[in-house]
Amino acid sequence: MDDPERRLVASWRANARAWTRSVREGRIESRRVATDRAILDAVRGLGARRLLDVGCGEGWLARELAQEGVTVVGFDGSRELVVRADQAGGGRFHHLTYAGFAENPSRLGDGFDAVVCNFSLLSEDIGPVLRACRAVLAPHGALLVQTVHPVLGGSEPPYQDGWREERFDALGEGFRSAMPWFFRTLATWIRELREAGLQLHECREPLSPTTGVPLSLLLVASPGPDPGGEPC
Amino acid sequence: MDDPERRLVASWRANARAWTRSVREGRIESRRVATDRAILDAVRGLGARRLLDVGCGEGWLARELAQEGVTVVGFDGSRELVVRADQAGGGRFHHLTYAGFAENPSRLGDGFDAVVCNFSLLSEDIGPVLRACRAVLAPHGALLVQTVHPVLGGSEPPYQDGWREERFDALGEGFRSAMPWFFRTLATWIRELREAGLQLHECREPLSPTTGVPLSLLLVASPGPDPGGEPC
């Protein structure tokens, strides 16, 4: 499983320019018609004033929320994307790997009202980063995870956890590498949250306004009892 | 919405004989290949000794569990099905509507290790019955809800709550009435549990061994903080 993880990291380096253009030109239909608004509405619903954007990419969420007075700290494992985020402004952006975050969760601050992972949990082992998210949440805070909806991501049976590959075919030219990403079932998402000491209390399923198909799964969780060390 | 509720109740009266035969002859493929075992395994995993079977139908779950020493109390809104359950044995069976259960949850006992709703939450308004389930659970107890998986039940877009109709076409002759049932999205299931003071802590998604498609959603919840009266 080491190979897809390495290719995942490498893909963001290779595609940083094309990805940034795709986001900023609104080329990703699902984001344009449903999922950008879904995550913004979820943040607004929390009334969050300080937010950590995990896997911030080129920084669009921070730019949107900055206009509403939210203080955003973002980090990403891709230096290429962080540079672009920083140039566009809207928050404080840091180059930090998920492993680095997991090792010392509060290095970018803690007591956040909200921690957001917006289509940014793409690895197979997400336990450490989820526990780090929990560690930097305020007691009243919430973790928001937006991800591929099992109805879509699992549409090729068998419906089970595993690596998939995104080829960015719908986004035009400029992408130099496919991106491996780890699909997990609903059952696994719920287990991952629980094992990280996070309590799921809501999910949202934004629909395509044209097809009526869910375009994402948005999980809202809050800190539960401390799970201790590694889950058993 | 009153009409489908009435037709739902009437369908179980009309189909009691055909349904009983279908269950006892193993005609329902999804049950045979996956979902019967899923609910049995979930009960076994809890180590439950006293169990309330909500919407017990013709009583197969009680008969299975009785062989393992579990004491089962079952009830169903269909007198026709309860009579058949009683004749076959395996538990104590009662004719009781869901409204009657909601009105006085402990009339059949309380402090259950497990309360099971196995494909038996078919109405639109399930809040009262869920709150009643919570009320009769022991503090360590768990509610098990097995239901249609959103991937399947929502396969006709738009993916949204609403009445569907089961025609029993795959089960042979003898069915005299279609059955209206209320489909709810994953988001709605999670909200319903929370509003009833139940805390989702696990879900299972048993797959078809041949197609790899999930044949049900099995939710495991435990009593959370008292939700008070009606949810806001």
HADDOCK unambig.tbl for C-alpha pairs under 7 A between the chains (distance, minus, plus):
assign (segid A and resid 151 and name CA) (segid B and resid 151 and name CA) 5.32 0.50 0.50
assign (segid A and resid 157 and name CA) (segid B and resid 211 and name CA) 6.80 0.50 0.50
assign (segid A and resid 157 and name CA) (segid B and resid 212 and name CA) 5.22 0.50 0.50
assign (segid A and resid 157 and name CA) (segid B and resid 213 and name CA) 5.90 0.50 0.50
assign (segid A and resid 158 and name CA) (segid B and resid 211 and name CA) 6.76 0.50 0.50
assign (segid A and resid 158 and name CA) (segid B and resid 212 and name CA) 3.93 0.50 0.50
assign (segid A and resid 158 and name CA) (segid B and resid 213 and name CA) 5.98 0.50 0.50
assign (segid A and resid 159 and name CA) (segid B and resid 212 and name CA) 5.79 0.50 0.50
assign (segid A and resid 159 and name CA) (segid B and resid 213 and name CA) 5.78 0.50 0.50
assign (segid A and resid 159 and name CA) (segid B and resid 214 and name CA) 6.76 0.50 0.50
assign (segid A and resid 187 and name CA) (segid B and resid 202 and name CA) 6.90 0.50 0.50
assign (segid A and resid 187 and name CA) (segid B and resid 203 and name CA) 5.00 0.50 0.50
assign (segid A and resid 187 and name CA) (segid B and resid 204 and name CA) 5.47 0.50 0.50
assign (segid A and resid 187 and name CA) (segid B and resid 205 and name CA) 6.64 0.50 0.50
assign (segid A and resid 190 and name CA) (segid B and resid 202 and name CA) 6.31 0.50 0.50
assign (segid A and resid 191 and name CA) (segid B and resid 202 and name CA) 6.37 0.50 0.50
assign (segid A and resid 194 and name CA) (segid B and resid 201 and name CA) 6.93 0.50 0.50
assign (segid A and resid 201 and name CA) (segid B and resid 194 and name CA) 6.90 0.50 0.50
assign (segid A and resid 202 and name CA) (segid B and resid 187 and name CA) 6.88 0.50 0.50
assign (segid A and resid 202 and name CA) (segid B and resid 190 and name CA) 6.28 0.50 0.50
assign (segid A and resid 202 and name CA) (segid B and resid 191 and name CA) 6.33 0.50 0.50
assign (segid A and resid 203 and name CA) (segid B and resid 187 and name CA) 4.98 0.50 0.50
assign (segid A and resid 204 and name CA) (segid B and resid 187 and name CA) 5.46 0.50 0.50
assign (segid A and resid 205 and name CA) (segid B and resid 187 and name CA) 6.63 0.50 0.50
assign (segid A and resid 211 and name CA) (segid B and resid 157 and name CA) 6.79 0.50 0.50
assign (segid A and resid 211 and name CA) (segid B and resid 158 and name CA) 6.75 0.50 0.50
assign (segid A and resid 212 and name CA) (segid B and resid 157 and name CA) 5.23 0.50 0.50
assign (segid A and resid 212 and name CA) (segid B and resid 158 and name CA) 3.92 0.50 0.50
assign (segid A and resid 212 and name CA) (segid B and resid 159 and name CA) 5.78 0.50 0.50
assign (segid A and resid 213 and name CA) (segid B and resid 157 and name CA) 5.90 0.50 0.50
assign (segid A and resid 213 and name CA) (segid B and resid 158 and name CA) 5.97 0.50 0.50
assign (segid A and resid 213 and name CA) (segid B and resid 159 and name CA) 5.77 0.50 0.50
assign (segid A and resid 214 and name CA) (segid B and resid 159 and name CA) 6.76 0.50 0.50
